[in-house]
Structure formats: C-alpha cells, structure tokens
Amino acid sequence: MALTATVHHFEIALSDVDRGVYETLDLRIAQHPSETPRRLLARTLAYCLSYEEGISFSKGGLSSTDEPPIAIRDPTGLLLWWIDVGAPSAERLHKASKAAKVAVYTYELAQLRRQAAGQTIHEADGIDVWPLEPGFLDELASKVERRERFELTRTDGALYVTLRGATLETSLARASLLEG
C-alpha cells in the first residue's frame, strides 16, 4: 500500500518589509511521504518570501523534474521565476536559468556550491541563492503543527517567525551560487 501525502494548513501573516509585501496567506501544502519537515518548511518559506501575484506550487509535486517546486507566472502563463528548494543539480539550474529567473532557497549551501563548481550553468551569477539555517528550520519544525497560524516577518536581512507567543529568528541574506 502506497503512503499518501500529509496535508498541512498554514495561515500566515506575511510582513516582508524588505520587499514591501504584506499579505495574509491561507496555504494547504502537501508533504510527500519522503519529504522531511525541514524541506517542507523551506518550501513554505520560499513561497512566502517570493510571494507575488502569479505564484503557485508545482502541480507535479516533488517528483516533477520538468517544473519547479514553486513558480511565478504572468497572466498569460509565461514562466517568470523558477523557485527551487534544497540543492538542485547544476544541470537543473542550467535548464531553469534558460527558462526564467531563478531563486534557490537552500539549507545545503555547501552541497549546492559543490555541485555547481566547474559546471556550466547559464547566468549562474544571476541566480538568487537564499541560505536558510538548518538549525532554524529544525527548531521551527519542532514547534509547527499540521494546522498552524503564525506570523512571518522579513526586515533588514533578518527573518522572524512568531507562533503561539514565541519568536524564532535567523539571518537571511542573498548568497552567491559560486564561491569566491
């Protein structure tokens, strides 16, 4: 018998001061049986921190190699942003950056850079890499329930998550895909 996805319901008050985005998001996010809580939360944060009109999660889920986990499309369906999570391969980033602007939210920066080193990646210097501290994601995972309401604030390179009266904090600054 195949395992099924677990659906999480997150109500998020988003205050992205750095980008001037203020929204209340009502998200239902399917967690694939093989997806870790760390990756699920990284994917959720990537969605929130990239939020703009036309954003959506992949319909193909985690197993889709032809589409990003999160995409931003214009009203005609044209792909504007390919948003990936984790440590996508250099080949995947090369393909993605030929199709759209690319952002990667990663908790595996060293692995991502090792995979990219010496590889051909179209416009690699234009890829937005956002490192997420693994310890922050793990602490958040230990506190988040399947149905959760929380506040997410980004300001001056810091990220705050407030849930049930407690606030978790981490830094959030764009990094380079290639070291050096």
Residue pairs with C-beta under 8 A, 6 or more apart in sequence:
3 33
4 33
5 30
5 31
5 32
5 33
5 61
6 30
6 31
6 33
6 146
7 28
7 29
7 30
7 31
7 146
8 27
8 28
8 29
8 30
8 31
8 40
8 44
8 144
8 146
8 147
8 148
9 26
9 27
9 28
9 146
9 147
9 148
10 25
10 26
10 27
10 28
10 29
10 44
10 144
10 148
10 149
10 150
11 24
11 25
11 26
11 27
11 148
11 149
11 150
12 24
12 25
12 27
12 44
12 48
12 149
12 150
12 151
12 152
13 24
13 150
13 151
13 152
14 21
14 22
14 23
14 24
14 25
14 48
14 51
14 152
14 153
15 22
15 151
15 152
15 153
15 154
15 155
16 22
16 48
16 49
16 51
16 152
16 153
16 154
17 153
17 154
17 155
17 156
18 154
18 155
18 156
18 157
19 154
21 51
21 52
23 51
25 47
25 48
25 51
27 44
27 47
29 40
29 43
29 44
29 57
30 61
31 37
31 40
32 61
32 62
32 63
34 62
35 62
37 137
37 138
37 141
37 144
38 107
38 134
38 137
38 138
38 141
39 85
39 86
39 107
40 141
41 137
41 140
41 141
41 144
42 85
42 86
42 105
42 106
42 107
42 132
42 137
43 57
43 69
43 70
43 85
43 105
45 105
45 132
45 152
45 159
46 69
46 70
46 83
46 85
46 103
46 105
46 130
47 55
47 57
47 70
47 83
48 152
49 105
49 130
49 152
49 154
49 159
49 172
50 70
50 72
50 81
50 83
50 103
52 72
54 72
54 73
54 74
54 75
54 80
55 70
55 71
55 72
56 70
56 71
56 72
56 73
57 69
57 70
58 64
58 67
58 68
58 69
58 70
58 71
59 67
60 66
60 67
62 69
65 92
68 82
68 83
68 84
68 96
69 83
69 84
69 85
70 81
70 83
70 84
70 85
71 79
71 81
71 82
71 83
71 100
72 79
72 80
72 81
72 83
73 79
73 80
74 80
79 99
79 100
80 100
80 101
81 100
81 101
81 102
81 103
82 96
82 97
82 99
82 100
82 101
82 102
82 103
83 102
83 103
83 104
83 105
84 92
84 93
84 96
84 102
84 103
84 104
84 105
85 104
85 105
85 106
86 104
86 106
86 107
86 108
86 112
87 106
87 108
87 111
87 112
87 115
88 96
88 104
88 112
89 115
90 115
90 116
90 119
90 120
90 121
91 119
93 102
93 104
93 116
93 121
93 124
93 127
93 177
94 119
94 120
94 121
94 122
96 102
97 121
97 122
97 123
97 124
97 126
97 127
98 122
101 126
101 128
102 126
102 127
102 128
103 127
103 128
103 129
103 130
104 112
104 127
104 128
104 129
104 130
104 177
105 130
105 132
106 112
106 129
106 130
106 131
106 132
107 131
107 132
107 133
107 134
107 137
109 129
109 131
109 175
112 129
112 177
113 177
113 178
113 179
116 124
116 177
116 178
117 178
117 179
121 127
121 177
124 177
124 178
125 176
125 177
125 178
127 177
128 174
129 174
129 175
129 176
129 177
130 172
130 174
130 175
131 172
131 173
131 175
132 170
132 172
133 170
133 171
136 159
136 168
136 170
139 168
140 161
140 168
143 163
143 164
143 166
143 168
144 150
144 163
148 163
149 163
150 161
150 162
150 163
151 160
151 161
151 162
151 163
152 159
152 160
152 161
153 159
153 160
153 161
153 162
154 160
154 172
157 171
157 172
157 173
158 169
158 170
158 171
158 172
159 169
159 170
159 171
159 172
160 167
160 168
160 169
161 167
161 168
161 169
162 168
